[in-house]
Amino acid sequence: MNIFKRLFRIGKAEIHSVIDGFEDPINLTEQGIRDMKEQLGKSIEALAQLKALAIRKKNEAESEEQTAKDYYNKAIAIVQKAEKGEVETVEADRLAKEALKRQTSAQENSLVLQKEHEKLYTECEKMQGNISHLKSSIAKWENELKTLKARVQVSEATKDINQKMTQMDTGSTVSMLEKLKERVVQQEALAEAYSDISKAGKTIDEEIDAMVKNNDTEAEEALNRLKETLKKG
C-alpha cells in the first residue's frame, strides 16, 4: 500500500521524482491493481457464501419456531381431549408434557439459530462495506493511473523536444537561413531580368495582342478614347 500512496501523490511532486523512486512505477501499479481485482473477486465469492449461510440459519430458526408452535398446539389439543374425556388424563398429561418439552427445546434452538443469523448478517454487512470501498478504491486508482501514464508521456515528449533543441546548432541554422534568403532574392531578381528581356524582344503587334489578352480593362479604355477622337474629327 505504501507504493500506491507514493505513486498517487501526483499533485505534490513532479512525475520524474516519482519515476526516480521506483524501477517501473506504472508496471508496479498495474500489477497492484490486478492483485486487488483478484482479491475483490475472492471477497465477493466469500460474501456470497456467508450470505447463503446466514439465509440458511434464518430459515432454520423460522422452522424451529414453527415446530415450537406446532408442539404447543398439540399440547393444547391433548389437554382438551382429556378434559372432554376422550383420552385418559394420565396419558394425556404425559404426552402433553412431552409436547411442551419439545416446544421449549425448539424455541431454544430457534433463538440460538436466530442469534447466529444476526451475527452472520452483521458480518455480511461489514464485508459488503469493505467490498464497496475496495471497488471504489480500484476505480479511483485506475483513473489516477491513466493520469499518471498521460503525464509520463507528456513528460517524455517534452524531455525529448527540449533535448533535441539543446542539441541543435543555432549558429549553423541561422547561417543556412541567411543563405537561403539570399538565394531566393537572387532568383527573384533573375526572374525579373528575364521578364524585361522577354518584353524588349516583342513586336508592336505582340504588345498590342498581349494588352488585349492580359489587360482587358486598359484595352477597353483605349478603345473608348479612340472612339471619342473619331467623333470629334
Secondary structure, DSSP 8 states (H G I E B T S, - for coil): -HHHHHHT-TTTS-HHHHHHHSS-HHHHHHHHHHHHHHHHHHHHHHHHHHHHHHHHHHHHHHHHHHHHHHHHHHHHHHHHHHHTTSS-HHHHHHHHHHHHHHHHHHHHHHHHHHHHHHHHHHHHHHHHHHHHHHHHHHHHHHHHHHHHHHHHHHHHHHHHHHHHHHHS-HHHHHHHHHHHHHHHHHHHHHHHHHHHHHHHT--HHHHHHHHHHH-HHHHHHHHHHHHHHHHH-
